[in-house]
Amino acid sequence: MSLAVTLPPIHRERLSNGIELVVAERPGVPLAAARLVLRGGASLDPERRQGLAHLVALATRRGTRRRTGAQIDLAVESLGAELGSGVDEDATYYGISAPVEGLGTCLDILADVAARPTFPSAEVAKLRRREVAALAHDADEPSLLADRAMLQAAYEGHPYGHASEGRARHLSRATRGEVVSLHGAGHVPAAAILVVVGRVRTSDVLEQVRRRFAGWKGAGAVPPTPPPPAAPPSRIVVVDKSDVTQTQVRIASAGFPRRSPDYHAGAVASALLGGGFASRLMDAIRVNRGLSYSVRSRFLPSGEGGLFAISTFTKVETTAEIVKVALDETARFADGGPTQEELDRTASYLCGLFPLTLETHDQLAERLADLALYGLGEEEVTRFVERIRAVGAEEARAAARRYFPVDRRLVVAVGPAGKVAKALEPFGPVTVLPVGKVM
């Protein structure tokens, strides 16, 4: 039985203006997906303007030199297409998919929003108000608060140390001029990766891309990558939210960047510990003790660093207990490693799931864009199954000992500080933050 995952024929070329182009000729449904990636993302947010890159990505499609925002919406809808935009810590993304005969128009729209936005003042102001209101709503969501507080505490002072949506107090002061400035610094062809996947001919795609993106002549260089982050501090952070009856808990430690040779061993170790209903954390926390309905562990790799995180929730009264059980189970795994039965079951789960992440043209375009963004080869896809099945008990245990929160860990809890903080004192020094310090 072959362990290889087959990719369609792929053409790679760097255009004269610096755009990195990737074309995959994929048979099947007569659709095409195009994904445009700009290196940088939320890590380019200026100090005290967290969320600005996110605002730029939203505002680019609200008007260009050739189309109003309403005309962009109409053009997309008339194709039966979908146009999305977003930001993570490493990049800004634009994606569009449509019937293959509409690919030329799709590429024209992508070129328009990336290279020629006009940022109408009224549209920027409307988006800013909407995003600030959304952030205010997020402040009532304990799970989102916990995720944000974890990033802030783990990456304190680093460009990765905030959610891509930013902070309300920062966005509320963002000006149109700052939006224009950040767009000019980050949206340059030298920073761009354009991926096209579908029932297409490479020669046709090349002709259309060159015609539609030839006018993008920005002379800026690729934005600088952030420095590797320091390991998260070993501490306890409690975000005081007195109106909840359950505590959201995050336990984090230093992980690895996406290019790490530990990626596959880490994926297996994490799945064994807390990757599904048959995981050790699920058995210990849900099945054996009934402390929570859900618990999950995962690596969160970025371009220059990463985290390992355990996420769960429990009744306020059992906050300390669930932290202790999670840490004890994590230490037990790091000390003894997995059984062969666990390895076989987990490898089958991961390998069975992987092809499902490549089913659609959009999914493949996203995967190929990530390979280009992080400087990875096609073997990350074609040999994924082989590499997962090659992870043995000692490799999984070594990854756990290297990255799991055993000796050093950051614990974040969102709940009523009057009850939670004292209960967590045995685990380390406790810092209490109001919700406003996170949002």
ZIHUGI-V445625 format. One record per residue. N is the residue number from 1. PHI is phi in degrees with one decimal (NA if undefined). NEAR is the number of other ideal C-beta (glycine too) atoms within 12 Angstrom. Layout:
n = <N N>
phi = <PHI PHI>
near = <NEAR NEAR>
//
This chain:
n = <1 2 3 4 5 6 7 8 9 10 11 12 13 14 15 16 17 18 19 20 21 22 23 24 25 26 27 28 29 30 31 32 33 34 35 36 37 38 39 40 41 42 43 44 45 46 47 48 49 50 51 52 53 54 55 56 57 58 59 60 61 62 63 64 65 66 67 68 69 70 71 72 73 74 75 76 77 78 79 80 81 82 83 84 85 86 87 88 89 90 91 92 93 94 95 96 97 98 99 100 101 102 103 104 105 106 107 108 109 110 111 112 113 114 115 116 117 118 119 120 121 122 123 124 125 126 127 128 129 130 131 132 133 134 135 136 137 138 139 140 141 142 143 144 145 146 147 148 149 150 151 152 153 154 155 156 157 158 159 160 161 162 163 164 165 166 167 168 169 170 171 172 173 174 175 176 177 178 179 180 181 182 183 184 185 186 187 188 189 190 191 192 193 194 195 196 197 198 199 200 201 202 203 204 205 206 207 208 209 210 211 212 213 214 215 216 217 218 219 220 221 222 223 224 225 226 227 228 229 230 231 232 233 234 235 236 237 238 239 240 241 242 243 244 245 246 247 248 249 250 251 252 253 254 255 256 257 258 259 260 261 262 263 264 265 266 267 268 269 270 271 272 273 274 275 276 277 278 279 280 281 282 283 284 285 286 287 288 289 290 291 292 293 294 295 296 297 298 299 300 301 302 303 304 305 306 307 308 309 310 311 312 313 314 315 316 317 318 319 320 321 322 323 324 325 326 327 328 329 330 331 332 333 334 335 336 337 338 339 340 341 342 343 344 345 346 347 348 349 350 351 352 353 354 355 356 357 358 359 360 361 362 363 364 365 366 367 368 369 370 371 372 373 374 375 376 377 378 379 380 381 382 383 384 385 386 387 388 389 390 391 392 393 394 395 396 397 398 399 400 401 402 403 404 405 406 407 408 409 410 411 412 413 414 415 416 417 418 419 420 421 422 423 424 425 426 427 428 429 430 431 432 433 434 435 436 437 438 439>
phi = <NA -72.3 -97.6 -83.6 -103.2 -91.0 -102.8 -71.2 -56.7 -124.4 -111.0 -123.5 -157.2 -102.3 -74.9 -61.5 -90.1 107.6 -66.4 -90.1 -107.3 -129.0 -124.0 -118.1 -84.0 -118.1 -71.8 119.3 -59.6 -78.4 -124.6 -137.2 -122.6 -123.3 -131.2 -111.9 -120.2 -111.7 -64.1 129.8 63.4 -67.0 -67.9 -88.2 -56.0 -66.2 -59.4 63.4 -135.6 -62.6 102.5 -66.8 -62.6 -61.9 -64.8 -59.8 -60.4 -72.7 -76.3 -60.5 -92.7 -100.9 148.7 -132.1 -65.1 -110.1 -140.5 -78.5 -58.8 -64.6 -69.2 -62.9 -58.5 -66.0 -62.8 -66.8 -63.6 -66.6 -87.1 66.9 -105.1 -130.1 -117.9 -120.3 -143.1 -170.7 -140.5 -125.0 -65.5 -106.6 -162.3 -105.7 -123.5 -129.2 -137.7 -148.9 -136.7 -166.0 -54.1 -59.3 -69.1 -96.3 -59.0 -58.2 -66.0 -59.9 -65.2 -62.0 -66.6 -60.7 -61.7 -63.0 -71.7 -79.2 -103.9 -129.6 -71.7 -109.6 48.6 -54.6 -55.8 -64.0 -68.3 -62.5 -63.8 -65.1 -64.0 -60.0 -61.9 -63.7 -70.0 -63.5 -64.6 -63.9 -67.0 -62.7 -65.7 -61.4 -63.0 -91.8 -105.1 -56.7 -65.2 -65.9 -59.2 -64.4 -61.9 -66.9 -64.5 -63.7 -59.9 -62.6 -76.6 -72.1 -113.1 -52.5 80.7 -104.4 -59.2 -82.9 -83.9 -154.4 -66.3 -62.3 -69.8 84.7 -123.3 -60.1 -68.2 -80.0 -64.6 -63.5 -103.4 -68.2 -105.8 -59.2 -59.6 -69.6 -61.7 -61.3 -64.3 -68.7 -60.3 -63.4 -78.6 -104.6 -91.1 -124.9 -61.1 -65.0 -96.9 -98.6 -122.3 -116.6 -117.1 -124.8 -130.2 157.9 -82.5 -129.5 -107.4 -57.1 -61.4 -66.4 -63.4 -59.2 -63.3 -69.6 -65.2 -61.1 -67.3 -87.7 -106.7 -62.5 -78.1 -83.8 -115.7 -50.5 -94.0 -66.4 -85.9 -61.4 -56.9 -66.3 -80.5 -70.1 -71.5 -59.7 -75.2 -72.5 -63.9 -59.1 -69.4 -88.4 -161.2 -117.8 -120.5 -113.9 -93.0 -76.1 -132.2 -79.5 -96.6 -115.6 -108.2 -123.4 -102.7 -84.5 -123.1 -129.9 -123.2 -130.5 -149.8 -66.9 -107.9 -138.3 -72.1 -61.1 -81.3 -61.9 -67.7 -85.7 -57.8 -74.8 -63.5 -64.9 -62.1 -67.9 -61.8 -65.4 -65.0 -64.6 -73.2 -153.8 -101.2 177.1 -69.0 -98.6 -78.7 -67.0 -64.7 -63.5 -62.3 -69.7 -92.2 -92.9 -69.7 -83.5 -122.8 63.3 -81.8 -159.9 -78.0 -143.1 -149.5 -145.3 -125.8 -165.3 -88.2 -122.2 -78.6 -124.4 -65.3 -118.4 -174.0 176.1 -130.1 -110.0 -138.4 -107.7 -123.9 -161.8 -152.0 -160.8 -61.6 -52.4 -67.4 -111.3 -59.7 -64.1 -64.7 -68.8 -63.8 -63.8 -62.1 -62.4 -68.7 -63.4 -67.6 -64.7 -64.6 -64.1 -66.8 -63.1 -79.5 -104.5 74.6 -89.1 -85.0 -64.7 -63.3 -63.7 -61.6 -62.6 -63.7 -70.1 -62.1 -62.7 -63.2 -65.8 -71.6 -71.5 -76.2 -57.9 -59.9 -67.6 -83.1 -123.2 -66.3 -94.5 -61.6 -60.9 -63.9 -66.8 -60.7 -63.3 -65.6 -66.3 -65.2 -64.5 -58.4 -67.7 -61.1 -100.2 67.2 -106.7 -90.7 -61.8 -64.1 -62.2 -96.8 -67.9 -112.2 -58.6 -60.4 -58.0 -71.8 -66.7 -70.7 -81.7 -73.1 -96.3 -59.6 -70.9 -65.2 -65.1 -64.5 -63.9 -63.2 -63.9 -66.2 -79.4 -121.4 -69.7 -76.5 -101.7 -85.6 -124.6 -157.5 -103.1 -115.0 -117.5 -132.8 -111.4 179.9 -68.8 -59.3 -58.4 -102.9 -80.4 -59.3 -64.3 -64.6 -93.7 -57.6 -62.1 -91.6 148.3 -63.5 -105.2 -113.9 -103.6 -121.0 -74.1 -57.1 -62.2 -78.4 -101.1 -93.8>
near = <7 11 19 19 27 20 26 27 17 28 26 23 23 18 28 15 26 26 41 32 37 41 41 42 26 34 17 20 18 18 31 42 46 53 48 49 43 50 42 40 39 43 38 43 41 27 15 17 30 40 42 46 47 41 50 47 44 39 43 46 40 35 29 29 18 20 27 20 30 16 20 37 20 16 29 31 18 17 28 19 33 25 42 26 37 29 39 36 41 41 40 47 41 43 39 45 37 35 24 33 19 30 35 30 30 45 46 33 44 50 39 36 46 42 36 27 38 27 37 25 18 17 27 33 22 21 33 35 19 23 35 28 17 26 35 22 16 26 29 17 24 36 28 28 39 42 34 39 45 43 42 33 39 42 37 24 18 27 34 40 32 44 37 39 37 39 38 30 21 30 40 25 20 37 22 27 17 29 39 24 21 40 37 23 29 39 45 28 33 26 38 41 42 49 46 51 44 38 25 39 21 25 14 23 37 26 21 31 39 23 17 34 36 21 19 33 18 26 14 27 16 26 31 17 28 27 16 21 33 20 27 38 26 23 31 37 44 45 43 29 35 21 14 28 19 29 41 42 54 47 51 43 42 35 40 33 31 31 24 28 18 31 28 35 37 42 40 43 46 47 41 47 47 39 33 27 19 22 35 41 43 31 25 31 39 28 19 16 23 18 32 32 17 24 40 32 43 31 38 36 34 37 35 29 36 36 41 44 41 49 36 42 36 36 26 32 17 28 42 31 27 43 43 25 34 48 37 25 38 40 25 24 40 31 17 19 28 36 17 16 13 30 29 21 23 35 36 20 26 32 32 19 20 30 22 14 19 29 19 24 39 33 25 40 41 35 35 39 37 33 31 37 39 28 18 25 17 24 17 31 29 24 23 35 30 21 29 35 28 20 38 24 25 19 29 40 31 24 36 40 27 27 43 45 44 27 18 24 38 42 50 49 51 46 43 28 29 14 25 42 31 20 30 36 21 17 33 25 17 27 27 30 30 19 32 18 21 38 37>
//
